[in-house]
């Protein structure tokens, strides 16, 4: 554990050495904080009630989600077991209420890599800091009287990375579906999407290899086409004083990847706390994921995710 904390500290130093991305992060935080806040008294809800509502996948509360990910890798490539990465992704969620039980969601996911190992002809090198591959989903969610939630929509992933070594070979589009159930003790659910590439690539041009988790896991070494089933399972167990036990790992299966590099699947758990910073409700989450399935050549082994989520009023 101390070894991983030391490596995490080294990755954080890389982050602090990138003034542009630090300024970008502070700008996003400032933007979230500058939105008209709403105090606990104004909403009429306690922190515990807000925590329970934020665990609802069909919530009408808006959040600005900042995910910070430290990752340790493994694999058969030389020096794969000594590779680490540090990244941040910004994923705002501002639901549009259509009626009392139905909401429209448009959720972009914008990743920034501060340090990402890439394997090339001369071995591993670090590619960062750079913008990653932006993804987004558009979906409609409905809560039924049984407290079952259904969400259906479309998912897309786009080749927007500013470093070619980090750019996904594929532009992906496809449908997604989510089902969740609200219980007295919390929430349990799963989301699945399937996407196909809508662009053509030349597989002989792939002379680098990395494993990217912008929103779904994609190995940059592949064929002319992609067919990827991906998803997320999630759970929340409500505790006193606005605390929760929570987990929301993401997984994927690339049907056309080479043998041994198709499946990526973690098990994970963590803790969430909802509090307030001034008048602004704030959700903080820390999770640990261990990958029981990962690409053999090069893939994730362990991941620590810190999520900071200012809760903001909807502009509509």
Backbone as numpy.savetxt, mean C-alpha at the origin, in Angstrom:
# Nx Ny Nz CAx CAy CAz Cx Cy Cz
16.65 -8.99 15.43 15.83 -7.79 15.43 16.69 -6.53 15.43
17.79 -6.53 16.22 18.66 -5.37 16.27 19.33 -5.13 14.91
19.62 -6.23 14.20 20.21 -6.10 12.87 19.25 -5.37 11.94
17.96 -5.75 11.99 16.97 -5.12 11.12 16.75 -3.66 11.50
16.78 -3.35 12.79 16.63 -1.97 13.22 17.81 -1.12 12.75
19.01 -1.71 12.76 20.18 -1.00 12.28 20.06 -0.72 10.79
19.61 -1.72 10.03 19.42 -1.54 8.60 18.34 -0.51 8.32
17.28 -0.50 9.13 16.22 0.48 8.97 16.76 1.87 9.22
17.65 2.01 10.20 18.24 3.30 10.50 19.05 3.80 9.31
19.78 2.89 8.65 20.57 3.25 7.48 19.66 3.72 6.36
18.52 3.03 6.18 17.59 3.43 5.14 16.99 4.79 5.45
16.74 5.06 6.71 16.16 6.35 7.10 17.15 7.48 6.82
18.46 7.21 6.99 19.47 8.21 6.66 19.41 8.57 5.19
19.16 7.56 4.35 19.02 7.82 2.92 17.85 8.76 2.68
16.76 8.53 3.41 15.57 9.37 3.26 15.88 10.82 3.63
16.63 11.01 4.75 16.91 12.35 5.20 17.89 13.06 4.27
18.61 12.33 3.45 19.56 12.93 2.53 18.90 13.37 1.23
17.61 13.16 1.08 16.92 13.51 -0.14 16.02 14.71 0.11
16.54 15.95 0.05 15.75 17.12 0.44 14.51 17.33 -0.39
14.57 17.00 -1.71 13.40 17.22 -2.55 12.22 16.39 -2.06
12.46 15.10 -1.78 11.37 14.21 -1.38 10.93 14.48 0.05
11.86 14.97 0.86 11.47 15.38 2.21 10.53 16.58 2.12
10.88 17.54 1.25 10.02 18.70 1.07 8.66 18.29 0.51
8.68 17.32 -0.42 7.43 16.84 -0.98 6.54 16.24 0.09
7.14 15.41 0.97 6.37 14.81 2.05 5.81 15.87 2.98
6.66 16.85 3.36 6.20 17.91 4.25 5.10 18.74 3.60
5.20 18.92 2.27 4.16 19.66 1.57 2.83 18.93 1.64
2.87 17.60 1.46 1.63 16.82 1.54 1.04 16.85 2.95
1.93 16.75 3.95 1.47 16.84 5.34 0.85 18.20 5.61
1.51 19.26 5.12 1.01 20.62 5.33 -0.35 20.80 4.66
-0.48 20.19 3.44 -1.76 20.29 2.74 -2.87 19.62 3.54
-2.56 18.43 4.07 -3.56 17.72 4.87 -3.92 18.52 6.11
-2.88 19.09 6.74 -3.12 19.84 7.97 -3.83 21.16 7.73
-3.70 21.72 6.50 -4.31 23.00 6.21 -5.79 22.89 5.88
-6.24 21.64 5.60 -7.67 21.46 5.35 -8.45 21.79 6.62
-9.64 22.34 6.51 -10.41 22.69 7.69 -10.61 21.50 8.61
-10.03 21.59 9.77 -10.12 20.47 10.70 -11.49 20.39 11.34
-11.78 19.25 11.90 -13.02 19.12 12.64 -12.71 18.42 13.95
-13.02 19.09 15.02 -12.70 18.58 16.35 -13.67 17.50 16.76
-13.31 16.79 17.81 -14.16 15.72 18.34 -15.52 16.26 18.72
-15.53 17.48 19.28 -16.82 18.04 19.70 -17.70 18.32 18.49
-17.06 18.70 17.33 -17.84 19.05 16.15 -18.47 17.82 15.50
-17.75 16.69 15.54 -18.31 15.48 14.96 -19.25 14.78 15.92
-19.10 15.08 17.20 -19.91 14.39 18.19 -19.47 12.98 18.45
-18.25 12.62 18.01 -17.75 11.25 18.16 -16.46 11.24 18.94
-16.32 10.21 19.76 -15.09 10.02 20.50 -14.03 9.39 19.60
-12.79 9.35 20.09 -11.72 8.71 19.32 -12.03 7.24 19.08
-12.64 6.58 20.07 -12.98 5.17 19.90 -14.03 4.98 18.81
-14.99 5.90 18.74 -16.03 5.81 17.71 -15.44 6.09 16.33
-14.51 7.05 16.26 -13.84 7.33 14.99 -13.02 6.14 14.54
-12.33 5.48 15.48 -11.53 4.31 15.14 -12.40 3.20 14.55
-13.56 3.01 15.14 -14.48 1.98 14.65 -14.99 2.32 13.26
-15.28 3.59 13.01 -15.79 3.99 11.71 -14.70 3.93 10.64
-13.46 4.26 11.01 -12.36 4.21 10.06 -12.02 2.79 9.65
-12.37 1.81 10.50 -12.14 0.40 10.16 -13.14 -0.11 9.14
-14.21 0.65 8.92 -15.24 0.28 7.96 -14.74 0.57 6.54
-14.62 -0.44 5.66 -14.13 -0.18 4.30 -15.02 0.75 3.49
-16.27 0.90 3.91 -17.21 1.77 3.20 -17.47 3.06 3.98
-16.47 3.52 4.72 -16.62 4.71 5.53 -16.79 5.95 4.67
-17.44 6.96 5.23 -17.56 8.24 4.54 -16.53 9.24 5.05
-15.62 8.79 5.91 -14.56 9.67 6.41 -13.42 9.73 5.41
-12.90 10.92 5.18 -11.77 11.10 4.28 -10.45 10.97 5.02
-9.47 10.34 4.40 -8.14 10.20 5.00 -7.05 10.48 3.97
-5.93 11.02 4.45 -4.72 11.19 3.65 -3.71 10.18 4.19
-3.51 9.08 3.48 -2.72 7.96 4.00 -1.28 8.00 3.49
-0.33 8.04 4.43 1.10 8.00 4.11 1.67 6.68 4.62
2.04 5.80 3.70 2.58 4.49 4.07 4.11 4.52 3.92
4.82 4.23 5.01 6.27 4.15 4.98 6.66 2.67 5.12
7.40 2.15 4.14 7.71 0.72 4.11 9.21 0.47 4.13
9.65 -0.30 5.13 11.00 -0.85 5.14 10.89 -2.33 4.79
11.75 -2.79 3.88 11.65 -4.16 3.42 13.02 -4.82 3.37
13.05 -6.08 3.82 14.26 -6.90 3.72 13.97 -8.03 2.75
14.96 -8.35 1.87 14.74 -9.28 0.77 15.51 -10.59 0.96
15.16 -11.55 0.11 15.87 -12.81 0.03 15.82 -13.28 -1.42
16.57 -14.36 -1.73 16.52 -14.91 -3.07 17.79 -15.63 -3.44
17.79 -16.22 -4.63 18.94 -16.99 -5.10 19.96 -16.14 -5.83
19.62 -14.90 -6.17 20.60 -14.02 -6.81 21.72 -13.70 -5.83
22.94 -13.50 -6.31 24.05 -13.18 -5.40 23.77 -11.93 -4.58
23.98 -12.03 -3.27 23.79 -10.93 -2.30 22.33 -10.54 -2.12
21.38 -11.36 -2.58 19.96 -11.01 -2.44 19.57 -10.88 -0.97
20.14 -11.72 -0.10 19.76 -11.71 1.31 20.26 -10.52 2.09
21.08 -9.66 1.48 21.58 -8.47 2.18 20.95 -7.19 1.65
19.90 -7.32 0.84 19.26 -6.15 0.23 18.08 -5.66 1.06
17.93 -4.32 1.09 16.84 -3.68 1.81 16.32 -2.50 0.99
15.11 -2.10 1.27 14.55 -0.93 0.59 13.74 -0.09 1.57
13.57 1.18 1.20 12.76 2.10 2.00 11.96 2.96 1.03
10.66 3.03 1.24 9.80 3.78 0.32 8.63 4.40 1.08
7.96 5.32 0.41 6.75 5.93 0.94 5.71 5.94 -0.17
4.46 5.71 0.17 3.38 5.87 -0.80 2.29 6.75 -0.20
1.73 7.59 -1.05 0.67 8.49 -0.64 -0.62 8.03 -1.29
-1.63 7.72 -0.45 -2.89 7.18 -0.95 -4.07 7.89 -0.28
-4.53 8.99 -0.88 -5.70 9.67 -0.32 -6.97 8.87 -0.58
-7.90 8.96 0.34 -9.20 8.32 0.18 -10.27 9.33 0.55
-10.97 9.84 -0.46 -12.01 10.85 -0.26 -13.31 10.33 -0.88
-14.06 9.52 -0.14 -15.28 8.92 -0.69 -16.34 9.96 -1.04
-17.07 9.67 -2.11 -18.18 10.53 -2.53 -19.48 9.83 -2.19
-20.23 10.30 -1.18 -21.49 9.64 -0.83 -22.51 9.76 -1.95
-23.06 8.62 -2.37 -24.11 8.60 -3.38 -25.49 8.53 -2.73
-25.58 7.80 -1.63 -26.77 7.81 -0.76 -26.31 7.34 0.62
-27.24 7.00 1.50 -26.87 6.69 2.88 -26.05 5.41 3.01
-26.14 4.52 2.02 -25.44 3.24 2.13 -24.40 3.02 1.03
-24.30 3.94 0.08 -23.46 3.72 -1.10 -22.49 4.87 -1.29
-21.23 4.54 -1.59 -20.20 5.55 -1.79 -19.39 5.25 -3.05
-18.88 6.30 -3.66 -17.96 6.19 -4.79 -16.55 6.47 -4.28
-15.58 5.58 -4.64 -14.20 5.74 -4.21 -13.30 5.90 -5.44
-12.43 6.90 -5.39 -11.37 7.08 -6.38 -10.08 7.21 -5.58
-9.22 6.16 -5.65 -8.07 6.11 -4.73 -6.77 5.90 -5.51
-6.04 6.97 -5.78 -4.71 6.80 -6.38 -3.70 6.35 -5.33
-2.67 5.67 -5.78 -1.56 5.26 -4.90 -0.27 5.74 -5.56
0.41 6.70 -4.93 1.58 7.35 -5.52 2.82 6.98 -4.71
3.66 6.06 -5.21 4.83 5.62 -4.46 6.07 6.46 -4.77
6.91 6.63 -3.77 8.22 7.26 -3.93 9.25 6.32 -3.31
10.24 5.93 -4.12 11.31 5.06 -3.63 12.50 5.91 -3.19
12.90 5.74 -1.95 14.10 6.40 -1.46 15.33 5.52 -1.67
15.12 4.21 -1.64 16.19 3.25 -1.90 15.54 1.94 -2.31
15.90 1.42 -3.50 15.33 0.18 -4.00 16.42 -0.61 -4.72
16.73 -1.83 -4.27 17.76 -2.63 -4.94 17.30 -3.15 -6.30
18.19 -3.05 -7.28 17.94 -3.53 -8.64 19.13 -4.37 -9.07
18.84 -5.54 -9.63 19.91 -6.45 -10.06 20.13 -6.31 -11.56
21.37 -6.04 -11.96 21.73 -5.90 -13.36 22.95 -6.72 -13.69
23.55 -6.47 -14.84 24.73 -7.24 -15.27 25.89 -7.19 -14.29
25.99 -6.12 -13.52 27.08 -5.96 -12.56 26.65 -6.22 -11.12
25.53 -6.91 -10.94 25.04 -7.20 -9.60 24.04 -6.17 -9.13
23.85 -6.10 -7.82 22.85 -5.20 -7.25 23.37 -3.77 -7.19
22.45 -2.84 -7.44 22.71 -1.43 -7.20 21.42 -0.83 -6.62
21.54 0.34 -6.01 20.38 0.98 -5.42 19.83 2.04 -6.36
18.55 1.92 -6.71 17.88 2.90 -7.56 16.95 3.73 -6.69
17.23 4.98 -6.53 16.43 5.88 -5.71 17.22 7.15 -5.49
16.58 8.26 -5.13 15.15 8.36 -4.87 14.40 8.70 -6.16
13.25 8.04 -6.35 12.51 8.20 -7.59 11.02 7.98 -7.35
10.23 8.55 -8.25 8.81 8.25 -8.28 8.62 6.82 -8.77
7.66 6.10 -8.19 7.37 4.74 -8.60 6.24 4.67 -9.61
5.67 3.49 -9.76 4.58 3.25 -10.71 3.24 3.54 -10.03
2.57 4.56 -10.50 1.31 4.99 -9.89 0.19 4.02 -10.26
-0.62 3.68 -9.28 -1.81 2.85 -9.52 -3.03 3.56 -8.95
-4.19 3.08 -9.32 -5.43 3.70 -8.84 -6.58 2.72 -9.00
-7.60 2.90 -8.17 -8.83 2.15 -8.38 -10.02 3.08 -8.27
-11.05 2.73 -9.02 -12.33 3.43 -8.99 -13.38 2.39 -8.66
-14.13 2.60 -7.58 -15.05 1.56 -7.13 -16.27 2.18 -6.46
-17.33 1.38 -6.40 -18.57 1.76 -5.70 -18.78 0.75 -4.58
-19.00 1.26 -3.36 -19.22 0.40 -2.21 -20.61 0.56 -1.64
-21.17 -0.55 -1.16 -22.51 -0.52 -0.57 -22.53 -1.33 0.72
-23.18 -0.78 1.74 -23.37 -1.47 3.01 -24.80 -1.99 3.09
-24.94 -3.29 3.33 -26.25 -3.92 3.39 -26.75 -3.97 4.83
-28.06 -4.18 5.05 -28.61 -4.23 6.41 -27.93 -5.27 7.30
-27.39 -6.34 6.71 -26.70 -7.38 7.49 -25.30 -6.96 7.91
-24.92 -5.71 7.59 -23.58 -5.17 7.85 -22.52 -5.84 7.00
-22.98 -6.46 5.91 -22.06 -6.95 4.89 -21.78 -5.81 3.92
-20.54 -5.70 3.51 -20.12 -4.63 2.60 -19.63 -5.25 1.30
-20.10 -4.72 0.19 -19.62 -5.14 -1.12 -19.09 -3.94 -1.89
-17.94 -4.11 -2.51 -17.35 -3.05 -3.33 -16.93 -3.67 -4.66
-17.28 -3.01 -5.76 -16.90 -3.48 -7.09 -16.38 -2.30 -7.90
-15.34 -2.55 -8.69 -14.77 -1.45 -9.45 -13.71 -1.91 -10.41
-12.80 -1.00 -10.75 -11.72 -1.27 -11.70 -10.40 -0.81 -11.11
-9.33 -1.53 -11.48 -7.98 -1.25 -10.99 -7.05 -1.00 -12.18
-6.10 -0.09 -12.00 -5.10 0.15 -13.04 -3.75 0.46 -12.43
-2.69 0.02 -13.11 -1.32 0.32 -12.70 -0.57 0.85 -13.92
0.18 1.94 -13.73 0.73 2.68 -14.87 2.25 2.83 -14.76
2.92 2.91 -15.89 4.38 2.90 -15.98 4.92 4.32 -15.80
4.88 4.81 -14.57 5.23 6.21 -14.31 6.56 6.38 -13.59
7.27 5.31 -13.29 8.52 5.43 -12.53 9.52 6.31 -13.29
10.24 7.15 -12.55 11.17 8.09 -13.16 12.54 7.47 -13.42
12.76 6.23 -12.98 13.97 5.49 -13.28 13.56 4.25 -14.06
14.19 4.02 -15.22 13.82 2.87 -16.03 14.00 1.55 -15.30
14.95 1.51 -14.36 15.18 0.29 -13.59 14.01 -0.03 -12.68
13.20 0.97 -12.35 12.05 0.78 -11.47 10.73 0.75 -12.23
10.79 1.01 -13.52 9.55 1.09 -14.29 9.01 -0.31 -14.58
7.74 -0.53 -14.25 7.11 -1.80 -14.54 7.07 -2.04 -16.04
7.24 -3.28 -16.49 7.13 -3.55 -17.93 5.70 -3.40 -18.44
4.73 -3.37 -17.52 3.34 -3.49 -17.94 2.49 -2.31 -17.48
1.59 -1.88 -18.36 0.45 -1.06 -17.97 -0.71 -2.03 -17.78
-1.29 -2.04 -16.59 -2.27 -3.06 -16.23 -3.65 -2.46 -15.99
-4.69 -3.17 -16.43 -6.07 -2.78 -16.18 -6.89 -4.04 -15.90
-7.90 -3.90 -15.03 -8.77 -5.04 -14.76 -9.79 -4.75 -13.68
-10.70 -5.70 -13.44 -11.75 -5.51 -12.44 -11.27 -5.85 -11.03
-12.00 -5.33 -10.05 -11.73 -5.69 -8.66 -13.04 -5.82 -7.89
-12.99 -6.63 -6.84 -14.15 -6.85 -5.99 -13.69 -7.02 -4.56
-14.50 -6.53 -3.64 -14.18 -6.67 -2.22 -15.44 -7.04 -1.45
-15.28 -7.90 -0.45 -16.37 -8.28 0.45 -15.86 -8.20 1.88
-16.64 -7.60 2.75 -16.26 -7.49 4.16 -17.50 -7.64 5.03
-17.25 -8.00 6.28 -18.34 -8.15 7.24 -17.97 -7.40 8.51
-18.92 -6.59 8.99 -18.72 -5.87 10.24 -19.32 -6.70 11.38
-18.51 -6.98 12.39 -18.94 -7.71 13.58 -18.90 -6.79 14.79
-19.41 -7.28 15.92 -19.32 -6.49 17.14 -17.88 -6.28 17.57
-17.02 -7.28 17.27 -15.63 -7.20 17.70 -14.73 -6.50 16.71
-15.21 -6.25 15.47 -14.37 -5.60 14.48 -14.82 -5.87 13.05
-13.85 -6.00 12.14 -14.13 -6.14 10.71 -13.22 -7.22 10.13
-13.78 -7.98 9.18 -13.01 -9.00 8.46 -13.38 -8.92 6.98
-12.37 -8.93 6.11 -12.70 -8.83 4.69 -11.54 -9.17 3.78
-11.82 -9.18 2.47 -10.80 -9.49 1.47 -11.15 -8.77 0.18
-10.11 -8.35 -0.53 -10.25 -7.71 -1.83 -9.44 -8.50 -2.84
-9.97 -8.67 -4.05 -9.27 -9.38 -5.12 -9.44 -8.58 -6.41
-8.35 -8.44 -7.17 -8.45 -7.88 -8.51 -7.67 -8.75 -9.48
-8.03 -8.67 -10.73 -7.27 -9.36 -11.77 -7.02 -8.38 -12.90
-5.77 -8.29 -13.32 -5.42 -7.31 -14.35 -4.58 -7.94 -15.44
-4.73 -7.39 -16.64 -3.97 -7.82 -17.80 -3.19 -6.61 -18.34
-2.09 -6.88 -18.99 -1.35 -5.77 -19.59 -2.07 -5.29 -20.85
-2.00 -3.99 -21.08 -2.60 -3.40 -22.27 -1.52 -2.83 -23.19
-0.27 -3.18 -22.90 0.84 -2.75 -23.75 1.69 -3.97 -24.13
2.50 -3.83 -25.14 3.41 -4.88 -25.57 4.83 -4.52 -25.16
5.61 -5.53 -24.79 7.01 -5.28 -24.46 7.87 -6.31 -25.19
9.16 -5.99 -25.29 10.13 -6.91 -25.86 10.86 -7.59 -24.71
10.59 -8.89 -24.45 11.20 -9.54 -23.29 12.72 -9.57 -23.36
13.29 -9.48 -24.55 14.75 -9.50 -24.66 15.38 -8.22 -24.16
14.55 -7.17 -23.95 15.09 -5.89 -23.48 15.23 -5.86 -21.97
14.71 -6.87 -21.29 14.78 -6.89 -19.82 16.13 -7.43 -19.36
17.07 -6.55 -19.09 18.37 -6.99 -18.61 18.57 -6.65 -17.14
17.47 -6.26 -16.46 17.52 -5.97 -15.03 16.43 -6.77 -14.34
16.53 -6.86 -13.02 15.54 -7.62 -12.26 15.36 -6.96 -10.90
14.12 -6.66 -10.57 13.80 -6.24 -9.23 12.38 -6.71 -8.93
11.92 -6.49 -7.72 10.60 -6.92 -7.30 9.91 -5.74 -6.64
8.88 -5.20 -7.29 8.25 -3.96 -6.87 6.89 -4.21 -6.24
6.61 -3.55 -5.14 5.33 -3.69 -4.47 4.56 -2.40 -4.42
4.50 -1.65 -5.55 3.81 -0.37 -5.56 2.36 -0.54 -5.08
1.66 -1.47 -5.65 0.31 -1.79 -5.19 0.07 -3.28 -5.31
0.66 -3.89 -6.35 0.70 -5.34 -6.47 2.14 -5.71 -6.79
2.55 -6.92 -6.48 3.93 -7.33 -6.69 4.16 -7.68 -8.14
5.16 -7.05 -8.75 5.51 -7.30 -10.14 7.02 -7.48 -10.24
7.45 -8.59 -10.81 8.86 -8.78 -11.13 9.11 -8.16 -12.50
10.20 -7.38 -12.61 10.46 -6.69 -13.87 11.03 -7.62 -14.93
11.31 -8.86 -14.56 11.74 -9.83 -15.55 10.53 -10.66 -15.94
10.12 -10.62 -17.19 8.91 -11.35 -17.58 8.82 -11.53 -19.07
7.63 -11.90 -19.55 7.42 -12.15 -20.95 6.73 -10.99 -21.64
6.11 -11.30 -22.77 5.46 -10.26 -23.56 4.13 -9.83 -22.99
3.57 -10.61 -22.07 2.26 -10.28 -21.52 2.21 -10.62 -20.05
1.18 -10.09 -19.38 1.01 -10.32 -17.94 -0.45 -10.62 -17.64
-0.65 -11.51 -16.69 -1.98 -11.82 -16.17 -1.80 -12.01 -14.67
-2.23 -11.01 -13.89 -1.89 -10.97 -12.47 -3.16 -10.93 -11.62
-3.30 -11.89 -10.74 -4.34 -11.87 -9.72 -3.71 -11.37 -8.43
-4.31 -10.36 -7.84 -3.73 -9.76 -6.64 -4.84 -9.41 -5.67
-4.45 -9.10 -4.46 -5.47 -8.75 -3.49 -4.92 -8.39 -2.14
-5.82 -8.33 -1.20 -5.50 -7.93 0.16 -6.52 -8.56 1.10
-6.03 -9.16 2.17 -6.95 -9.57 3.23 -6.74 -8.62 4.40
-7.80 -8.34 5.13 -7.68 -7.36 6.21 -8.61 -7.72 7.37
-8.19 -7.33 8.55 -8.99 -7.57 9.74 -8.70 -6.48 10.76
-9.69 -6.22 11.59 -9.55 -5.25 12.68 -10.26 -5.80 13.90
-9.56 -5.82 15.01 -10.14 -6.24 16.29 -10.15 -5.01 17.20
-11.33 -4.61 17.64 -11.49 -3.40 18.44 -11.04 -3.63 19.88
-10.24 -2.69 20.40 -9.76 -2.71 21.77 -10.19 -1.41 22.46
-10.09 -1.34 23.79 -10.45 -0.09 24.49 -9.53 1.07 24.12
-10.01 2.28 24.37 -9.22 3.52 24.24 -8.72 3.77 22.82
-9.56 3.44 21.83 -9.27 3.71 20.42 -8.07 2.94 19.88
-7.73 1.83 20.53 -6.69 0.93 20.03 -7.34 -0.20 19.23
-6.59 -0.75 18.29 -7.06 -1.87 17.49 -5.90 -2.80 17.15
-6.20 -4.08 17.06 -5.28 -5.04 16.43 -5.69 -5.12 14.97
-4.74 -4.94 14.07 -5.11 -4.85 12.66 -4.04 -5.45 11.76
-4.47 -5.88 10.59 -3.55 -6.37 9.57 -4.17 -6.17 8.21
-3.34 -5.81 7.21 -3.87 -5.60 5.86 -2.81 -5.92 4.81
-2.21 -7.13 4.85 -1.17 -7.48 3.88 -1.72 -7.61 2.47
-0.86 -7.31 1.49 -1.21 -7.45 0.08 -0.44 -8.61 -0.53
-1.05 -9.29 -1.50 -0.44 -10.46 -2.13 -0.70 -10.41 -3.64
0.01 -11.23 -4.39 -0.24 -11.30 -5.83 0.24 -12.62 -6.40
-0.35 -13.00 -7.53 0.04 -14.20 -8.27 0.12 -13.83 -9.75
1.34 -13.86 -10.29 1.57 -13.54 -11.69 1.54 -14.83 -12.49
0.45 -15.06 -13.20 0.24 -16.33 -13.89 1.28 -16.60 -14.98
1.88 -15.55 -15.53 2.82 -15.72 -16.64 4.26 -15.47 -16.26
4.53 -15.35 -14.97 5.92 -15.22 -14.53 6.62 -16.57 -14.65
7.94 -16.55 -14.59 8.70 -17.79 -14.67 8.46 -18.65 -13.43
8.70 -19.95 -13.56 8.46 -20.88 -12.47 9.24 -20.47 -11.23
8.56 -20.49 -10.08 9.19 -20.11 -8.82 9.11 -18.63 -8.51
8.63 -17.82 -9.48 8.55 -16.38 -9.28 7.13 -15.85 -9.45
6.13 -16.74 -9.28 4.74 -16.36 -9.52 4.04 -15.77 -8.30
4.26 -16.34 -7.11 3.41 -16.09 -5.95 4.15 -15.28 -4.89
3.46 -14.24 -4.37 3.97 -13.43 -3.27 2.87 -13.30 -2.24
3.12 -13.81 -1.02 2.06 -13.83 -0.01 2.64 -13.64 1.39
2.24 -12.57 2.10 2.68 -12.36 3.48 1.58 -12.66 4.50
2.00 -12.98 5.70 1.09 -12.96 6.85 1.52 -11.78 7.71
0.55 -11.09 8.30 0.92 -9.88 9.01 -0.07 -9.48 10.07
0.43 -8.70 11.01 -0.42 -8.16 12.07 0.20 -6.86 12.56
-0.56 -6.12 13.35 -0.05 -4.86 13.87 -1.04 -4.21 14.80
-0.78 -2.94 15.11 -1.62 -2.18 16.03 -1.95 -0.83 15.43
-3.15 -0.33 15.74 -3.61 0.97 15.26 -4.13 1.79 16.43
-3.85 3.08 16.39 -4.33 4.00 17.42 -4.90 5.24 16.75
-6.07 5.68 17.18 -6.66 6.92 16.70 -6.60 7.96 17.81
-6.06 9.13 17.48 -5.92 10.20 18.45 -6.21 11.52 17.74
-5.81 12.64 18.32 -6.00 13.94 17.69 -4.73 14.76 17.82
-4.42 15.51 16.77 -3.35 16.49 16.81 -4.02 17.85 16.65
-4.17 18.56 17.74 -4.98 19.76 17.72 -6.43 19.39 17.46
-7.01 19.97 16.42 -8.38 19.64 16.05 -8.47 18.54 15.00
-7.30 18.05 14.57 -7.28 17.09 13.47 -7.20 15.66 13.99
-8.24 14.84 13.77 -8.14 13.42 14.11 -7.04 12.75 13.30
-6.35 11.81 13.92 -5.16 11.23 13.31 -5.11 9.74 13.62
-4.91 8.95 12.57 -4.82 7.50 12.72 -3.37 7.06 12.46
-2.83 6.26 13.38 -1.47 5.75 13.25 -1.50 4.23 13.32
-0.75 3.59 12.43 -0.73 2.13 12.38 0.69 1.64 12.15
1.06 0.56 12.82 2.36 -0.08 12.62 2.11 -1.57 12.44
2.58 -2.11 11.30 2.36 -3.52 10.98 3.67 -4.22 10.63
3.71 -5.52 10.89 4.83 -6.38 10.51 4.30 -7.49 9.63
4.93 -7.68 8.45 4.54 -8.72 7.51 5.71 -9.67 7.29
5.42 -10.96 7.29 6.42 -11.97 6.96 5.93 -12.74 5.74
6.78 -12.84 4.72 6.38 -13.44 3.45 6.63 -14.94 3.47
5.53 -15.70 3.49 5.63 -17.16 3.46 5.79 -17.67 2.03
5.50 -16.82 1.05 5.74 -17.13 -0.36 6.31 -15.89 -1.02
7.38 -16.09 -1.79 8.07 -14.96 -2.40 8.82 -15.46 -3.62
9.02 -14.63 -4.64 9.78 -15.06 -5.81 11.14 -15.63 -5.42
11.51 -16.77 -6.02 12.74 -17.45 -5.64 13.99 -16.65 -5.98
13.98 -16.01 -7.14 15.18 -15.28 -7.57 15.45 -14.09 -6.67
14.41 -13.28 -6.43 14.56 -12.09 -5.60 13.18 -11.60 -5.19
12.94 -11.56 -3.90 11.64 -11.13 -3.43 11.68 -10.76 -1.96
10.59 -10.20 -1.44 10.56 -9.74 -0.05 10.54 -10.90 0.94
11.18 -10.67 2.08 11.14 -11.64 3.17 10.41 -11.08 4.38
10.70 -9.82 4.73 10.06 -9.17 5.87 9.77 -7.72 5.52
8.71 -7.20 6.12 8.30 -5.82 5.84 7.74 -5.17 7.10
8.13 -3.93 7.33 7.57 -3.11 8.40 6.87 -1.93 7.75
5.61 -1.74 8.06 4.84 -0.63 7.48 4.31 0.29 8.58
4.69 1.56 8.49 4.15 2.61 9.35 3.21 3.45 8.51
1.97 3.59 8.96 0.98 4.39 8.23 0.51 5.55 9.11
0.60 6.75 8.56 0.11 7.96 9.22 -1.03 8.51 8.39
-2.20 8.68 9.02 -3.41 9.03 8.27 -4.17 10.17 8.93
-3.93 11.42 8.52 -4.79 12.51 8.97 -6.22 12.28 8.45
-7.19 12.47 9.32 -8.60 12.33 8.94 -9.11 13.72 8.58
-9.56 13.87 7.33 -9.90 15.21 6.82 -11.36 15.26 6.42
-11.96 16.46 6.48 -13.35 16.60 6.04 -13.43 16.51 4.53
-14.53 15.99 4.02 -14.73 15.88 2.58 -15.00 17.26 1.99
-14.44 17.55 0.81 -14.67 18.87 0.20 -16.04 19.00 -0.46
-16.86 17.96 -0.39 -18.20 18.02 -0.98 -19.27 17.60 0.01
